[in-house]
Amino acid sequence: MSAELPVPVARLIDATNIGDTDFFLDTFAPGGVVDDWGREFTGRAEIGTWSEAEFIGKQVTLSVLDFTNAASETTLTAQVGGNGFNGPSTFTFIIEGDAVSRMNIRA
């Protein structure tokens, strides 16, 4: 287990916390997927629309509480803040090269 978040995950969290939509979208691979409780959004346009309605557009902040790294997968628990859901959530990230290929969000 690494003591540091992989760079693509750290960048995604930074982008989220500063509310930078372009920076957030740039952290994903071209065919990246967000799975928000079983609802999947694929590619920059769909992820951008989802984010505007439910993530960056809701001024989400993520405070990492704990994480584990295993091969190309990082699972973390974060305290979510903002103008939407607030509380702990589990995020699983699949990394491809220097980008996030998948972000799963669960309780």
HELIX and SHEET records of a PDB file:
HELIX    1   1 VAL A    7  ILE A   18  1                                  12    
HELIX    2   2 THR A   21  ASP A   26  1                                   6    
HELIX    3   3 GLY A   43  GLU A   54  1                                  12    
HELIX    4   4 ILE A   56  LYS A   58  5                                   3    
SHEET    1   A 6 ARG A  39  THR A  42  0                                        
SHEET    2   A 6 PHE A  28  ASP A  36 -1                                        
SHEET    3   A 6 ALA A  99  ARG A 106  1                                        
SHEET    4   A 6 GLY A  87  GLU A  96 -1                                        
SHEET    5   A 6 GLU A  73  GLY A  81 -1                                        
SHEET    6   A 6 THR A  61  ALA A  70 -1                                        
END                                                                             
